[in-house]
Amino acid sequence: MSAQTTVPTYHALLIGIDRYPPGYNSLSGCVNDIDAVERLLLDPPGIGVPPEQIRVTRLAAPRPGRTAMSQFEEQTLAPTKANLVQSLKALAGAAVEASDRVLIYYSGHGDEKLWSGSSVWHEALVPHNDQEIEYMFDVEVNALINAIASRTDDLTIVLDCCHSAGATRDLDNVPAQGAVRALKSNDASVAPADVTALGLSGVAMERGVGSRLLQSPNPSYMVVVACQSDEKASEGAHPAGQPSHGVFTQSLLSVIGDRGAAERAELRWADIWPTLLAKVAERNALLGRRTQHPWMIGRSERKVFGGPWEKMDPGYKVTRHADGDYEIGAGSLMSVTEGAEIAVYGPQPRLFPAIGSADDQPVGRLIVSHAWPSSAAATPVGEPFALPEGARSRLVKPGKSQRLRISLKPADIGLKAQLETSPLIEVVTSTDPDTDVEVIAQPGGGWILGNDIEPLLAAVPAGEVGALRAGLEHYYRYNAALRMARNCNDPQLSNSLSAQVLDCNDEVALAAMSQEELADAAFPEAPRDTDRIYALQSGFKFCVKVTNSSSYALNVTLLNCSAGGLVEYLSDALVRDGSAHVMWLDNKLGEPFEAMPEILPKGDQGVSLPKYTTERMIAIGATRRDVDLRFLTLDKSVQEVVIENLSTRRGRPLRPAPGKTSLAAELWTAAVTHIRIPRG
């Protein structure tokens, strides 16, 4: 007898709050938002999940006199803090199976507060209460979300509120929907949260560790927010006479609404994200509102309505304006300079093929006509072409000054000619001070690749020039992150960003700390050697505290460039002027990173190897809000790429045009932190 197949249940928790206490700004589109999401899930054509398999929990506080629009009106609960907590705890319980999908959709007020005695800002949802304002702080929400993630890895959270990364969706009486006060007072009503009161199980609160140094977060859930953590999320009716909605929610519904069930079921966030951002900007402009910058936390390959997904190369964002011009979401800081050639692809192939190979079939090519720090304008090679949904792009031919500079030891004219067939590579003399990587010929044939930090990145067998070229092209992408860090040097931000490695090895103290203490961790600094470089033993547990001492709020991305050629995305956060942010593995408070040596080629190539490997952790800060650096990530080492490509295993300056990206006061800075780990 065959085992019974369990049909996954789709759990949807929909929270919409329009009504707030007297004296505060009540809203008008939040209940409309969740009712529209309900119809999207249940009404034909649906989302590819049978309606009988969709379990809806609805928490709503409409304005008085509103006509009921939901089929769950009688079962609807008031969205008080107690009911929010209980509903989230239910999703962390036995009702959710490992194969189930969970959607949490919140539309209402959001707020932010700098707790007394802390250097870390905290965001909060604002539940319904007719008498006074209550808060549900980020540390409380995170604890509950992590508990749900321990039940299923198919979890999506959407927050359409102010400070969600909610007209604005503000508590004060202002014309915009959703804008919320920045609370800097010591009001007892907004005291720090005690998450122990949530009553979560020990398993749900259990803290794990990373499997290797600075392991890239691959969280078991997806978070999509309407704006950055210090921004407001707008709402309004457009066109006039239509029901009011949040700008983000209305834009999302318009992107999805005209698709059939089969298409909706396969839709990935990566497919709709550029269009969604454009619609949010357009709707805010029509409403006369300031712009907001939606953000994703998690992998863009995940499907909008859940389900199995596969990894893909994110690439650069590429858009086409109404006047026909193309814009690339990367610029001179990312080595995208004037004259560079960009190839444009659709959602397929998931992983970019080798440049120029038979499998490399872009939908079109662009030449960069001008590059700003983080974006570029481009013109098509040949006739203009339409961008497919989910368009992404990559650099296939840099400007000459941006090519990877390699030296050959000894000089080899024939090998030089073969390698320079790659548009990414330039061979320079062995005495050139700006060499990026060395290729050293071995007495018995073959080559080794090394740099100023790691003398043996990869070993290449004799005759395998194709594998050597592939390894160097991979190193070009690895070097892009390091080059960007060197180029982020605006004087206004000089030395304003720092990253400290903190010692988290006292497990007793770690377990006893509250979530609010973990958010502003006061751990001792990790040990340093005589060179003032962090020296971590294998298994050393730590978190990273990023501090911004400038007078600007900075969007900070934390990356790690490993000894062997990996580029790992660790986390990102908005770090306000004069404040700090503590980063943990998978963005889970109390879950430390763990130092583990990377597996590198052995020292049997006639090369003297140091006793340790060196990782370079990079914190990159920008005043610009819409920059996503996840395209820099690489999940393979140089040696892995070489092995995969062995033949024996193969078969002028311009101002941005009106309505386009404005780069006024765009400032960048970076801090590079070295970490040494004993070689494995």
C-alpha positions in Angstrom: 0.0 0.0 0.0 1.4 3.4 -0.9 1.8 6.1 1.7 -1.0 8.7 1.8 0.0 11.9 0.2 -0.6 15.0 2.4 -1.9 18.0 0.5 -0.2 21.1 1.9 -2.5 23.7 3.6 -2.1 27.4 2.8 -2.4 29.4 6.0 -3.2 33.1 5.5 -3.2 35.5 8.5 -4.6 38.8 7.2 -4.4 41.8 9.5 -5.9 45.2 8.6 -6.2 48.1 11.0 -7.9 51.4 10.0 -9.3 52.5 13.4 -7.0 53.9 16.1 -7.7 55.8 19.4 -8.9 59.4 19.3 -6.1 61.9 18.7 -4.2 59.6 16.4 -4.4 59.3 12.6 -6.9 56.6 11.7 -6.5 55.1 8.2 -8.9 54.2 5.4 -7.3 51.6 3.2 -5.9 48.9 5.4 -9.0 46.7 5.7 -9.5 47.2 2.0 -6.0 45.9 1.5 -6.5 42.6 3.3 -10.0 42.1 1.8 -8.4 42.5 -1.7 -5.7 39.9 -0.8 -8.4 37.6 0.5 -10.2 37.8 -2.9 -7.0 37.3 -4.7 -6.4 34.0 -2.8 -9.9 32.6 -2.9 -11.8 34.0 -6.0 -11.2 32.6 -9.5 -8.7 32.3 -11.0 -7.0 31.9 -7.6 -3.4 31.1 -7.0 -3.1 27.5 -8.0 -4.1 26.3 -4.5 -7.6 24.8 -4.1 -9.7 27.2 -2.0 -10.6 24.3 0.4 -6.9 24.1 1.2 -6.6 27.8 2.1 -7.2 28.5 5.8 -7.8 32.2 6.5 -7.5 34.0 9.8 -8.7 37.6 9.7 -8.0 40.3 12.2 -9.6 43.7 11.2 -10.5 47.0 12.8 -12.5 48.9 10.1 -13.8 52.5 10.4 -17.3 52.7 11.8 -20.0 52.1 9.3 -17.9 50.4 6.7 -19.8 47.8 4.6 -18.6 44.2 5.2 -16.6 42.9 2.2 -15.1 39.6 3.6 -16.6 36.2 3.7 -15.0 35.7 7.1 -16.6 38.8 8.7 -18.3 36.7 11.4 -15.1 35.0 12.4 -13.0 38.2 12.3 -11.1 39.0 15.5 -10.2 42.5 16.7 -6.5 43.0 15.9 -5.4 43.7 19.5 -1.9 42.9 20.5 -3.1 39.9 22.5 -5.0 38.5 19.4 -2.0 39.2 17.1 0.3 37.3 19.5 -2.2 34.4 19.8 -2.7 34.2 16.0 1.1 34.1 15.4 1.6 31.5 18.1 -1.1 29.3 16.6 1.0 29.3 13.3 3.9 28.1 15.4 1.9 25.2 16.7 0.7 21.8 15.6 -1.8 23.3 13.1 1.1 23.9 10.7 2.9 21.0 9.1 6.4 21.1 7.6 5.0 21.0 4.1 2.4 23.8 4.6 2.7 27.3 3.3 2.1 30.4 5.5 1.3 34.0 4.4 1.2 36.8 7.0 -0.1 40.1 5.5 -0.2 43.2 7.8 -1.6 46.6 6.7 -1.8 49.3 9.3 0.4 51.7 11.3 4.1 51.1 12.0 6.4 53.1 14.2 9.9 53.4 15.4 11.7 54.2 18.7 15.2 54.7 20.1 14.9 53.0 23.4 16.3 54.8 26.4 20.0 53.9 27.0 20.3 52.1 23.6 22.1 53.0 20.4 19.8 50.8 18.3 16.5 51.9 16.8 13.5 49.5 17.0 10.5 49.3 14.7 7.1 48.3 15.8 3.7 47.3 14.5 0.8 49.2 16.1 -2.1 46.9 17.0 -5.7 48.1 17.5 -6.7 49.5 20.8 -9.6 52.0 21.2 -8.2 53.5 24.4 -4.5 53.8 24.0 -1.6 53.1 21.6 0.1 49.7 22.0 3.2 48.5 20.4 4.5 45.2 19.1 8.2 45.7 18.8 10.5 44.0 16.2 12.1 41.8 18.9 8.6 40.4 19.7 7.6 39.9 16.1 11.0 38.3 15.2 10.7 35.8 18.1 7.2 34.7 16.8 8.3 34.6 13.2 11.3 32.4 14.0 9.0 30.1 15.9 6.7 29.8 12.9 9.8 29.2 10.7 10.7 26.2 12.9 7.4 24.6 11.7 7.7 25.3 8.0 10.3 26.8 5.7 7.6 28.1 3.3 6.7 31.4 5.1 6.1 34.8 3.5 5.5 38.0 5.5 4.3 41.2 3.8 4.2 44.5 5.8 2.4 47.5 4.3 3.1 50.0 7.0 5.5 52.8 7.9 9.0 52.0 9.1 8.5 48.5 7.8 12.0 47.8 6.6 4.1 52.3 7.1 0.2 57.6 4.4 2.0 57.8 5.0 0.5 55.3 7.7 1.4 57.9 10.5 0.0 57.9 14.0 -0.1 61.7 14.1 -2.9 63.5 12.4 -1.3 64.3 9.0 -2.7 64.1 5.5 -0.6 61.1 4.5 -1.7 57.6 5.3 0.4 55.5 7.5 3.2 57.8 8.6 4.1 57.2 12.2 5.8 59.3 14.8 9.5 58.7 15.5 9.2 58.1 19.2 12.4 59.2 21.0 10.8 59.9 24.4 11.0 57.7 27.5 7.2 57.3 27.5 6.4 54.2 29.7 3.7 53.2 27.3 6.4 52.3 24.8 8.9 50.6 27.1 11.1 47.8 25.7 9.3 44.5 25.1 9.8 41.4 27.2 9.6 38.5 24.8 9.7 35.9 27.5 6.1 36.9 28.1 5.2 35.4 24.7 5.4 31.9 26.2 7.1 30.3 23.2 8.4 26.8 23.6 12.1 26.0 24.2 12.4 24.5 20.7 10.9 27.6 19.1 13.3 29.8 20.9 16.3 27.6 20.4 19.4 29.3 19.0 21.6 27.5 16.5 25.0 28.3 15.1 26.4 28.7 11.6 28.0 25.9 9.7 31.0 28.0 8.6 32.4 31.4 9.0 29.9 34.1 8.0 27.6 31.7 6.3 25.3 33.5 3.9 21.8 33.8 5.4 19.4 31.6 3.6 16.4 32.2 5.9 13.5 29.8 5.8 11.2 32.7 5.1 10.6 35.7 2.9 9.9 39.3 4.2 8.6 41.9 1.8 8.1 45.5 3.2 6.5 48.6 1.8 9.3 51.0 2.7 12.6 51.4 4.5 12.7 51.5 8.2 12.9 55.3 8.4 10.3 56.0 5.6 6.6 56.3 5.4 4.3 54.1 3.4 1.5 55.9 1.5 -2.2 55.1 1.0 -4.9 56.8 -1.0 -7.6 56.4 -3.7 -6.5 56.3 -7.3 -8.3 57.1 -9.5 -10.6 59.4 -7.5 -13.8 57.7 -6.4 -12.1 54.3 -6.0 -11.6 52.6 -2.6 -8.5 53.7 -0.7 -5.6 51.2 -0.6 -2.0 51.2 0.5 0.2 52.3 -2.4 2.3 49.2 -2.0 -0.6 46.8 -1.8 -2.5 48.3 -4.7 0.7 48.2 -6.8 1.2 44.5 -5.9 -2.4 43.6 -6.8 -2.1 45.4 -10.1 1.0 43.4 -11.0 -0.6 40.1 -10.2 -4.3 40.7 -10.9 -4.6 39.9 -14.6 -2.7 36.6 -14.5 -4.2 33.1 -14.6 -3.9 30.6 -11.7 -1.1 28.6 -13.3 1.0 31.8 -13.9 0.3 33.1 -10.4 1.4 29.8 -8.9 4.8 30.0 -10.6 5.4 33.7 -10.2 8.6 34.6 -8.4 9.3 37.9 -6.5 12.3 38.4 -8.9 9.9 38.3 -11.8 7.7 41.2 -10.6 10.0 43.3 -8.5 11.2 45.9 -11.1 7.6 46.4 -12.3 6.4 46.6 -8.7 8.9 49.3 -7.8 8.0 51.3 -10.8 4.3 51.2 -10.0 4.9 52.2 -6.4 6.9 55.3 -7.6 4.2 56.1 -10.2 1.3 55.9 -7.7 3.1 58.0 -5.1 3.8 60.7 -7.8 0.1 60.7 -8.9 -1.0 61.1 -5.2 1.6 63.9 -4.7 3.4 61.8 -2.0 7.1 61.4 -1.3 8.6 58.3 -2.7 9.0 55.1 -0.7 11.4 52.2 -1.3 10.0 48.7 -0.9 12.5 46.1 0.2 12.9 42.3 0.2 14.6 40.3 3.0 15.2 36.8 1.7 15.8 35.2 -1.7 14.1 36.8 -4.7 13.8 33.4 -6.3 11.1 32.4 -3.9 7.6 32.3 -5.3 5.1 35.0 -4.4 2.5 32.4 -3.2 5.0 29.8 -1.9 6.0 26.5 -3.2 9.3 24.8 -4.3 11.9 27.1 -5.8 15.4 27.0 -7.2 18.5 29.2 -6.9 19.2 31.8 -9.6 21.8 34.5 -10.3 20.1 37.8 -9.4 22.1 40.0 -11.8 21.7 43.8 -12.1 18.3 45.3 -12.2 17.5 46.8 -15.6 14.6 49.1 -16.5 13.5 50.9 -19.6 12.0 54.4 -19.3 9.1 55.8 -21.4 11.5 57.7 -23.6 13.2 54.4 -24.6 16.4 54.8 -22.5 17.7 51.9 -20.5 18.9 52.1 -16.9 21.2 49.6 -15.1 21.0 49.1 -11.3 24.8 49.2 -11.0 27.3 51.9 -11.6 31.0 52.9 -11.4 31.4 51.7 -7.9 30.4 48.2 -9.2 32.9 48.5 -12.1 30.1 49.4 -14.6 31.7 52.3 -16.4 31.3 54.2 -19.7 31.8 51.8 -22.7 31.0 48.7 -20.7 28.8 46.1 -22.4 25.8 44.7 -20.5 23.9 41.5 -21.5 20.2 41.4 -20.7 18.3 38.2 -19.9 14.8 37.1 -18.8 14.1 34.8 -15.9 15.9 32.0 -17.7 18.5 30.6 -17.6 18.5 30.6 -13.8 22.3 30.6 -13.6 24.2 32.7 -16.1 26.2 30.5 -18.6 29.8 31.1 -19.5 30.2 34.4 -21.4 30.1 33.8 -25.2 29.3 30.1 -24.8 26.7 28.4 -27.0 24.3 28.5 -24.0 24.7 32.3 -23.6 21.7 33.7 -25.4 20.7 37.1 -24.0 17.6 38.9 -25.2 19.7 42.0 -26.0 22.9 43.9 -25.3 23.5 47.4 -24.0 26.5 49.8 -24.1 26.9 52.1 -21.1 26.8 55.7 -22.1 27.2 57.2 -18.7 27.7 55.8 -15.2 26.9 57.3 -11.8 28.1 55.7 -8.6 25.3 53.1 -8.4 23.4 53.3 -11.7 24.2 53.7 -15.3 22.4 54.9 -18.5 22.8 52.6 -21.6 21.9 52.4 -25.2 21.1 49.2 -27.2 23.5 47.4 -29.4 21.5 47.4 -32.6 17.7 47.9 -32.5 16.0 48.7 -29.2 14.3 45.7 -27.6 11.6 45.1 -25.1 12.5 43.9 -21.6 11.0 40.6 -20.5 9.3 40.4 -17.2 11.9 39.7 -14.5 14.6 41.2 -16.6 18.1 41.0 -15.1 21.5 41.8 -16.6 25.2 41.2 -16.1 28.5 42.8 -17.2 30.0 40.9 -20.1 32.7 43.4 -21.2 34.0 46.1 -18.8 35.6 49.3 -19.7 39.3 48.7 -20.2 40.3 50.3 -16.9 37.9 47.9 -15.1 39.3 44.6 -16.4 40.9 42.1 -14.0 44.6 42.7 -14.0 46.6 39.5 -13.9 50.3 38.8 -14.0 51.9 35.6 -15.5 55.0 34.2 -13.8 57.0 33.6 -15.9 55.7 35.8 -18.8 54.0 33.6 -21.5 53.0 35.4 -24.8 50.9 32.4 -26.0 49.0 32.1 -22.7 48.6 35.9 -22.6 46.9 35.8 -26.0 44.6 32.9 -25.0 43.5 34.5 -21.7 42.9 38.0 -23.3 40.2 36.5 -25.5 38.1 37.0 -22.4 36.7 40.5 -22.3 37.1 40.5 -18.5 40.9 39.9 -18.4 44.0 42.1 -19.0 47.5 40.6 -18.6 50.0 43.1 -17.1 53.6 42.8 -16.2 54.7 41.0 -13.1 56.1 44.3 -11.7 52.7 46.2 -12.1 51.8 47.4 -8.6 48.0 47.2 -9.3 48.0 43.4 -10.1 44.8 41.8 -8.8 45.8 38.1 -9.1 48.9 36.1 -10.1 49.1 33.0 -12.3 52.2 31.1 -11.5 53.4 28.2 -13.8 54.4 25.0 -12.1 57.5 22.9 -12.9 55.4 19.9 -13.8 52.9 21.8 -15.8 49.7 23.6 -14.8 49.3 26.8 -12.8 48.3 28.1 -9.4 46.3 31.3 -8.7 47.1 33.5 -5.8 46.6 37.1 -4.5 48.1 39.4 -1.9 46.1 37.6 0.9 45.9 34.0 -0.2 48.9 32.6 -2.1 47.0 29.5 -3.2 43.4 30.2 -4.3 43.2 27.4 -6.9 45.4 24.8 -8.7 44.8 24.2 -12.4 46.1 21.0 -14.2 48.4 21.3 -17.2 46.7 22.0 -20.5 43.5 23.3 -19.0 43.6 26.8 -20.3 39.7 26.9 -20.5 39.5 26.0 -16.8 42.1 28.6 -16.0 40.2 31.3 -17.8 36.9 30.3 -16.1 38.6 30.5 -12.7 39.9 34.0 -13.5 36.5 35.2 -14.8 35.0 34.0 -11.5 37.7 35.8 -9.6 36.7 39.0 -11.6 33.3 38.8 -10.0 34.8 38.1 -6.6 37.2 41.1 -7.0 34.2 43.4 -7.8 33.2 43.4 -4.2 36.7 44.3 -3.0 37.1 46.9 -5.7 33.8 48.5 -4.7 34.9 48.7 -1.0 38.1 50.5 -2.2 36.1 53.0 -4.3 33.6 53.9 -1.6 35.5 56.9 -0.1 33.3 60.0 -0.1 35.1 62.5 2.2 31.8 63.5 4.0 31.7 59.9 5.3 35.4 59.4 5.9 36.0 56.8 8.7 32.3 57.0 9.8 31.5 53.3 9.4 33.0 50.6 11.5 32.3 46.9 12.1 33.3 45.2 15.3 33.4 41.4 15.8 32.0 40.6 19.3 32.6 37.4 21.3 29.5 35.3 21.8 31.1 32.2 23.3 29.6 32.6 26.8 26.6 30.3 26.1 25.2 30.8 29.6 25.2 34.6 29.3 23.9 34.4 25.7 20.9 32.2 26.7 20.1 34.5 29.6 19.9 37.7 27.5 16.5 39.1 26.5 15.8 39.9 22.9 16.1 43.6 23.5 19.6 43.0 25.0 20.6 40.9 22.0 19.5 43.7 19.7 22.1 46.0 21.3 24.6 43.4 22.5 27.2 44.4 25.0 29.6 41.5 24.4 33.3 41.9 24.6 35.3 42.4 21.4 36.8 39.3 19.8 40.6 38.8 20.2 43.0 40.4 17.9 46.6 39.4 17.0 49.7 41.7 17.1 48.7 43.1 13.7 45.3 44.2 15.2 43.6 41.6 12.9 40.8 39.6 14.5 42.2 36.1 15.2 39.4 33.5 15.7 39.9 29.9 16.4 37.8 27.3 14.6 34.4 27.2 16.2 34.6 30.7 17.6 31.1 32.2 17.9 30.5 35.9 17.3 28.1 38.6 16.1 29.0 41.9 14.2 28.2 45.4 15.5 28.1 48.0 12.8 28.3 51.6 14.0 27.6 54.8 11.9 29.2 57.9 13.4 28.3 60.2 10.4 25.5 62.7 10.3 23.7 60.7 7.6 21.4 57.7 7.8 23.2 54.9 5.9 21.9 51.8 4.2 24.5 49.3 5.2 25.2 45.9 3.5 27.5 43.4 5.2 29.4 41.1 2.9 32.1 38.6 3.5 34.8 37.8 0.9 36.2 34.4 1.8 39.8 33.3 1.4 38.8 31.0 -1.5 36.6 33.2 -3.6 33.2 33.2 -2.1 31.2 36.4 -1.6 28.6 35.9 1.1 25.7 38.3 1.7 25.4 38.5 5.5 22.7 41.1 6.2 21.6 44.7 5.5 20.1 47.3 7.7 19.4 51.0 7.8 21.8 52.4 10.4 20.8 55.9 11.5 23.2 58.7 12.2 25.1 58.2 15.4 23.6 54.7 16.0 24.6 51.1 15.7 23.1 47.8 14.5 24.0 44.3 15.6 24.0 41.6 12.9 23.3 37.9 13.6 23.3 34.8 11.5 20.2 34.6 9.3 19.1 37.9 10.9 17.9 35.9 14.0 18.7 37.6 17.3 21.0 35.5 19.5 22.1 33.2 16.7 25.8 33.8 16.3 28.1 33.3 13.3 30.7 30.6 13.7 34.3 30.7 12.5 35.2 27.7 10.4 38.2 27.3 8.1 37.5 27.2 4.4 38.6 24.1 2.5 41.4 25.3 0.2 44.0 23.6 -2.0 46.8 21.9 0.0 50.3 23.3 0.1 51.8 20.7 -2.2 52.3 23.1 -5.2 55.7 24.5 -4.1 54.1 27.4 -2.3 54.7 28.3 1.3 51.3 28.7 2.9 50.5 30.8 6.0 49.1 29.0 9.1 45.8 30.8 8.7 43.3 31.8 6.1 42.1 35.4 5.9 38.5 36.5 5.4 37.6 40.1 4.4 34.3 41.3 5.9 33.0 44.4 4.2 30.5 46.9 5.5 29.3 49.2 2.6 27.2 52.2 3.5 25.2 54.5 1.2 22.9 57.4 1.7 20.9 56.2 -1.3 17.9 54.0 -0.4 17.2 51.8 -3.4 20.5 50.0 -3.9 20.5 46.2 -3.6 24.0 44.7 -3.5 23.0 41.0 -3.5 24.1 40.7 -7.1 27.7 40.7 -5.7 27.2 37.3 -4.0 29.1 34.2 -5.2 28.4 30.7 -3.8 31.4 28.9 -5.4 35.1 29.1 -4.8 37.7 29.7 -7.5 38.8 26.1 -7.2 35.3 24.8 -7.6 34.8 26.8 -10.8 38.1 25.5 -12.1 37.1 21.9 -11.4 33.7 22.3 -13.1 35.4 23.6 -16.2 38.1 20.9 -16.6 38.0 19.4 -20.1 38.0 15.9 -18.7 34.7 16.5 -16.9 32.9 18.4 -19.6 30.9 17.9 -22.3 30.5 61.7 -20.7 28.9 63.4 -17.5 25.2 64.0 -17.8 22.4 64.9 -15.4 19.7 62.3 -14.9 16.6 63.1 -16.9 13.5 64.3 -15.0 11.6 61.3 -13.6 14.6 59.1 -13.6 17.0 58.2 -10.7 18.2 61.3 -8.9 21.6 61.0 -7.5 21.7 64.2 -5.5 23.7 63.8 -2.3 24.6 60.2 -3.0 27.4 59.3 -0.7 29.2 56.0 -0.1 31.6 54.6 2.4 33.0 51.2 3.4 34.9 49.5 6.2 36.9 46.4 5.6 37.6 44.1 8.6 40.1 41.3 8.3 39.6 38.0 10.2 42.2 35.2 10.5 41.3 31.6 11.1 43.8 28.7 11.5 44.1 26.8 8.2 42.1 23.5 8.3 
